[in-house]
Amino acid sequence: MRDYYEILGVSRDASQEEIKRAFRQLALKYHPDRNHGNKEAEDKFKEINEAYCCVGDPDKRAEYDNTGSCRTGFGAGMGAAGMGGFGNFGDIFGDIFGEFFGGFTGAGRRGPRPEQGEDLRFDMDITLEEAAHGIKKSIKIPRSVNCGQCDGTGSKSKKKTQCQDCRGTGSMRYQQGFFTISRACARCGGTGQIITEPCERCNGSGRVKTERELTMNIPAGVDSGQRFRVTGEGESGSYGGPPGDLYIFITVQEHPEFRRVNDDVIYEAPLSFTQAALGTEIDVNTLWGEEKLVIPPGTQPGQSFKLKGRGMPRMGKTRRGDQIVIAKVVIPKKLNERQKEILEEFAKISGEEAHKETFKEKIRGMFA
């Protein structure tokens, strides 16, 4: 006799869950419905069932590990007594045949189960100012809900009649070798009931399209890519199941002046040549209003200054990042004659006389 663990492809110290998982995979692979007329697959299917009947039961597995045999092999287990003595056998096959036949087994009708409604997604665009300060926004969410006219039954009278094809069981029985398999009834879809007078409002679907308005509190500090879940605001559930959830996905729009880097805000301050050279005081725009900033003499292009606490807040915290102000020295494209003379005089005083002609040519060519 082959080793049952070897047949199932598991080690002798495998857990019961690992054994069950291995059995399911093999049973699905070698099931007769997937291997019509394949005698080898049919024999393999019987072999793995025999192995699982033994090591899939903890008590019989212990006996097998100690003695090398089981009290009830697969052949004996096929009788009524054998099947009754192996409680998990029906459970595992219920899972397997559910994949073949829509969730019905020889154990009888499962019927429609409560199902949670589908989740919904809403993409929300906000400005950088709104992200900095937080905002309340009203949004409208289209979704399906249970029809109020028929209470979600789909029936005008709010009642359904028994399906005559399956006689209310929701399943049709078929013999598959030594198993009795139940498939979902095609007429009633496995519910066991049919609608004779469809609801006029929902056309028998039990659901109608509607639009719900919600007010969302978007916290300060939110960033692009973050999402918020609103429990129970998705699609309505089926057969009494709970509704799904609503997910709000945030996109913070680009700003014409500011660039966000984590909690900091980058801002380029335009400065003239003389402001950068001589120093000055300028007004700087921030997300929190204007701020005074002293520009020291000799400021170089690209030099940065920090305005503490004028950046983005951290979500859920009081601390804010900083605003980084970068000096952007703007060179004028055109100069009048007097301005050119002054710059040439500046070059002379600065000791650039050796290159006077070249410098003058460059100046005149640049601002001509």
C-alpha positions in Angstrom: 0.0 0.0 0.0 1.4 3.4 -0.9 2.1 5.9 1.8 -0.9 8.2 2.2 1.2 11.3 2.9 3.1 10.6 -0.4 -0.1 10.3 -2.3 -1.2 13.7 -1.0 2.2 15.2 -1.5 2.7 16.3 2.1 5.2 15.5 4.8 4.3 13.3 7.8 4.4 16.3 10.1 2.1 18.5 7.9 -0.8 20.2 9.7 -4.4 19.2 9.2 -4.9 22.4 7.2 -2.0 21.7 4.9 -3.4 18.2 4.3 -6.8 19.6 3.6 -5.4 22.2 1.2 -3.3 19.5 -0.7 -6.3 17.3 -1.0 -8.5 20.1 -2.4 -5.9 20.9 -5.1 -5.5 17.3 -6.1 -9.3 16.6 -6.1 -9.9 19.6 -8.3 -7.2 18.5 -10.7 -8.3 14.8 -11.0 -12.1 15.2 -10.6 -13.9 13.2 -13.3 -15.8 16.3 -14.5 -12.5 17.7 -15.6 -11.1 14.5 -17.0 -14.0 12.9 -19.0 -13.1 9.3 -20.0 -9.7 9.4 -18.4 -9.4 6.2 -16.4 -6.0 7.1 -15.0 -7.4 10.3 -13.5 -10.4 8.5 -12.1 -8.2 6.0 -10.3 -6.0 8.8 -9.0 -9.1 10.6 -7.8 -10.2 7.5 -5.8 -6.6 7.1 -4.5 -6.4 10.6 -3.1 -9.8 10.3 -1.5 -8.8 7.1 0.2 -5.7 8.9 1.5 -7.7 11.8 2.8 -10.3 9.7 4.4 -7.5 8.4 6.6 -5.0 11.2 7.4 -7.6 13.9 7.0 -9.2 12.7 10.2 -7.0 13.4 13.3 -8.0 10.2 15.1 -7.6 7.9 12.1 -4.3 9.7 11.3 -3.0 8.9 14.7 -3.9 5.3 14.2 -2.3 5.3 10.8 0.9 6.8 12.1 1.2 4.2 14.9 0.1 1.1 13.0 0.4 1.9 9.3 -3.2 1.2 8.6 -6.7 2.8 9.2 -9.8 1.2 10.7 -11.8 2.5 7.7 -10.2 2.6 4.3 -11.8 4.4 1.4 -13.7 1.3 0.2 -15.3 0.8 3.6 -15.9 4.5 3.9 -18.1 4.6 0.8 -20.9 2.9 2.6 -23.5 4.8 4.6 -21.8 4.0 7.8 -18.4 4.9 6.5 -19.5 8.3 5.2 -21.3 9.0 8.5 -18.1 8.1 10.5 -16.1 10.8 8.7 -17.6 14.1 9.5 -15.1 16.4 7.6 -15.6 14.4 4.3 -18.8 16.2 3.4 -17.4 19.6 4.3 -14.3 19.3 2.1 -16.4 18.0 -0.8 -18.9 20.8 -0.3 -16.0 23.3 -0.8 -14.8 21.4 -3.9 -18.0 20.9 -5.6 -19.0 24.4 -4.9 -16.3 25.4 -7.4 -17.8 23.1 -10.0 -21.5 23.6 -9.4 -22.0 27.1 -8.0 -22.0 26.4 -4.3 -24.4 23.4 -4.0 -23.6 19.9 -2.8 -25.4 16.6 -2.2 -26.0 17.8 1.4 -28.9 19.8 0.1 -29.8 23.4 -0.7 -27.6 26.2 0.6 -29.8 28.9 -1.0 -28.9 32.5 -1.5 -26.4 33.8 1.1 -26.3 37.4 2.3 -23.6 39.2 0.3 -21.9 42.4 1.1 -22.4 45.2 -1.4 -19.6 46.3 -3.6 -17.2 49.1 -2.6 -17.3 52.4 -4.4 -14.5 54.8 -5.3 -14.6 58.6 -5.5 -11.7 60.7 -6.8 -11.5 64.1 -5.1 -9.3 67.0 -6.4 -8.4 69.7 -3.9 -6.1 72.7 -3.9 -2.9 73.0 -2.0 -4.5 75.7 0.2 -7.4 73.3 1.0 -4.8 70.6 1.8 -3.0 72.9 4.1 -6.0 74.2 6.1 -8.4 71.2 5.8 -11.8 71.5 4.3 -15.4 70.2 4.3 -16.6 69.2 0.9 -20.0 68.0 -0.2 -19.9 65.2 -2.8 -22.6 63.3 -4.6 -22.2 59.5 -4.9 -24.3 57.5 -7.5 -25.0 54.0 -6.2 -27.6 51.2 -6.2 -29.9 50.7 -3.2 -32.7 48.3 -2.4 -35.9 49.4 -4.0 -38.2 51.1 -1.5 -41.3 50.2 -3.4 -40.8 46.4 -3.1 -38.4 46.4 -0.1 -35.7 44.9 -2.3 -37.7 41.8 -3.2 -38.2 42.7 -6.9 -41.8 41.6 -6.5 -44.8 43.9 -6.9 -46.6 42.1 -4.1 -43.3 41.8 -2.1 -43.7 38.0 -2.3 -42.1 35.3 -4.4 -43.5 31.9 -5.4 -41.8 28.6 -5.1 -39.8 27.5 -8.2 -41.5 24.5 -9.7 -38.4 23.2 -11.4 -36.5 22.6 -8.2 -39.5 22.7 -5.9 -38.1 25.4 -3.8 -34.8 23.7 -3.0 -32.7 25.9 -5.3 -30.8 23.0 -6.7 -31.2 20.1 -9.2 -29.7 16.7 -8.2 -27.5 14.7 -10.5 -25.7 11.4 -10.0 -21.9 11.6 -10.5 -20.5 8.1 -10.1 -20.7 7.3 -6.4 -21.7 10.9 -5.5 -25.0 12.8 -5.7 -24.2 16.3 -6.8 -26.5 19.3 -6.7 -26.3 22.1 -9.2 -27.9 25.5 -8.9 -31.4 25.6 -10.5 -31.1 27.5 -13.8 -34.6 28.9 -13.6 -34.4 30.5 -10.1 -30.7 31.0 -10.0 -30.5 28.8 -6.8 -32.8 30.9 -4.7 -35.7 28.4 -4.8 -38.1 31.3 -5.6 -39.3 33.2 -8.7 -41.0 36.5 -9.2 -44.3 36.3 -11.0 -45.2 40.0 -10.9 -42.0 42.2 -11.2 -41.9 45.5 -9.4 -42.6 48.3 -11.8 -40.0 50.6 -10.3 -37.0 48.3 -10.3 -38.2 45.9 -13.1 -37.8 43.0 -10.7 -34.2 43.6 -9.9 -34.9 44.7 -6.4 -32.5 47.6 -6.7 -32.7 51.2 -8.1 -30.1 53.8 -9.0 -29.9 56.8 -6.7 -27.5 59.6 -5.7 -26.5 60.3 -2.1 -24.9 63.5 -1.0 -22.3 63.3 1.7 -20.2 65.9 3.5 -16.6 64.9 3.9 -14.2 66.4 6.4 -10.8 66.4 4.7 -8.1 66.9 7.4 -5.3 69.4 7.1 -2.0 68.0 5.8 -3.5 65.5 3.4 -1.5 64.6 0.4 -2.0 63.1 -3.0 -2.6 59.3 -3.0 -4.1 59.2 0.4 -7.5 57.6 0.8 -10.3 57.7 3.3 -12.9 54.9 3.9 -16.5 55.8 4.7 -18.0 52.6 6.2 -21.4 51.5 4.8 -21.6 54.1 2.0 -21.0 51.7 -0.9 -23.5 49.6 -2.8 -26.3 47.9 -0.9 -25.8 44.3 0.0 -27.9 41.4 -1.4 -30.2 39.1 0.5 -29.8 41.1 3.7 -26.1 41.5 3.4 -24.3 44.7 4.7 -23.5 47.5 2.3 -20.0 48.0 0.9 -17.7 50.9 1.8 -16.9 54.2 0.0 -13.2 55.0 -0.6 -12.2 58.7 -1.2 -8.9 59.0 -3.1 -7.2 62.4 -2.8 -5.3 64.4 -5.5 -3.7 67.7 -4.5 -3.5 69.9 -7.6 -0.3 71.6 -8.6 0.1 75.2 -7.4 1.3 78.1 -9.6 3.7 79.4 -6.9 4.4 76.7 -4.4 5.9 73.3 -4.7 5.4 70.8 -1.9 8.1 68.5 -0.7 6.8 66.4 2.2 5.9 68.9 4.9 7.9 71.8 3.4 6.8 74.3 0.7 9.3 75.6 -1.9 8.9 79.1 -3.1 11.1 81.1 -5.6 11.3 84.8 -4.8 12.2 87.0 -7.7 15.0 89.5 -6.9 16.6 92.2 -9.0 20.3 92.4 -9.5 20.5 95.4 -7.1 18.3 93.8 -4.5 20.5 90.7 -4.4 23.7 92.8 -4.4 22.6 95.5 -1.9 20.2 93.6 0.2 16.5 94.5 0.9 13.3 93.4 2.6 10.6 91.7 0.6 7.1 90.5 1.1 6.8 86.7 0.6 3.6 84.9 -0.2 2.9 81.8 2.0 -0.1 79.5 2.5 -0.7 81.4 5.7 -0.5 85.0 4.4 2.3 87.4 3.6 5.6 87.3 5.5 8.5 89.8 5.7 11.9 88.4 4.7 15.2 90.2 5.0 17.5 89.6 2.0 21.1 90.2 3.1 23.6 92.0 0.8 25.4 89.8 -1.6 22.7 87.2 -1.9 23.5 84.7 -4.6 21.2 83.1 -7.2 19.7 79.9 -5.7 20.5 80.8 -2.1 17.7 79.7 0.2 16.1 81.1 3.3 13.7 79.4 5.7 10.4 80.6 7.1 9.8 78.3 10.0 6.3 76.9 10.5 5.0 78.2 7.2 4.9 74.9 5.4 2.3 72.1 5.4 0.9 70.7 8.6 1.4 67.1 9.5 -1.9 65.3 9.4 -3.3 64.9 12.9 -0.6 67.1 14.5 -0.1 70.7 15.3 3.4 71.1 14.0 3.9 72.4 10.5 6.8 72.2 8.1 8.8 75.2 6.8 8.7 77.4 3.7 11.9 77.4 1.8 12.4 80.6 -0.1 14.9 80.4 -3.0 16.4 83.6 -4.4 15.7 83.9 -8.1 17.8 86.8 -9.4 16.2 88.2 -12.5 18.5 89.7 -15.1 16.8 92.4 -17.1 16.7 91.7 -20.8 17.0 95.4 -21.9 19.0 98.3 -20.5 19.0 102.0 -21.5 22.2 103.8 -22.2 22.5 105.2 -18.7 22.1 101.8 -17.1 24.7 100.4 -19.4 27.1 103.2 -18.5 26.6 102.6 -14.8 27.3 98.8 -15.2 30.4 99.6 -17.3 31.6 102.0 -14.5 30.9 99.3 -12.0 33.0 96.9 -14.0 35.8 99.4 -14.1 35.7 100.0 -10.4 35.6 96.2 -9.8 39.0 95.9 -11.6 37.6 94.5 -14.8 39.4 97.1 -17.0 41.7 94.5 -18.6 38.6 93.1 -20.2 36.8 96.4 -20.7 36.1 96.1 -24.4 35.1 92.5 -24.1 32.8 93.3 -21.1 31.3 96.3 -22.9 30.7 94.2 -26.0 29.0 91.5 -23.9 26.9 94.1 -22.0 25.8 95.8 -25.2 25.1 92.5 -27.0 23.1 91.2 -24.1 20.9 94.2 -23.7 20.7 95.5 -27.2 
